[in-house]
Amino acid sequence: MDYRQNPPAPRRNPFAIVSLVLGIGSLLTICTGFLPLPMGALGILFAVLSYRRGRRLDSMALTGAVTSCVGLLFSLVLYGMVFAMLPSLLRDPEYRDMLNRYSESLYGESYDDMFEDAYGIDLDQLFPVD
């Protein structure tokens, strides 16, 4: 009879698991626009927290850090594209008209008026319609 036992499976670091889950979550939620930023940042934080001195970084933590960075990068690129296109959209008369009609149907006030009330700046002066 063989009485040898299998060695117990190495215990995984919970911070590495959380980092991997948050990294995958940041990739899956890129379309939402606001979820990848905190998920990616927390994924990187947990990957750093999972590191122990004298040991190599766990593969799960490394994968979590990489996926978090990719999700964070794609999210920042998406934000950059939106903010780069916003001035040209607000100068387009068709888009402004659609935005004003949509705002009136939802809030009973045009977007131009709401913007002027909130910021004290006339939107036509800031973004003159072409």
Number of C-alpha atoms within 10 A of each C-alpha: 3 4 5 6 6 6 6 6 6 6 6 10 15 14 20 27 21 21 32 26 19 27 30 23 20 31 22 13 16 19 13 10 13 14 18 30 21 14 24 29 20 19 35 27 17 22 28 17 15 21 17 11 7 6 7 9 16 17 12 21 28 20 21 30 27 20 24 32 22 18 28 25 17 19 24 17 12 15 14 11 11 12 11 11 11 10 13 13 15 20 17 14 13 12 13 17 15 12 16 19 16 15 17 15 11 10 11 12 14 18 20 17 16 18 13 13 11 8 9 10 13 15 18 12 8 11 14 13 15 8
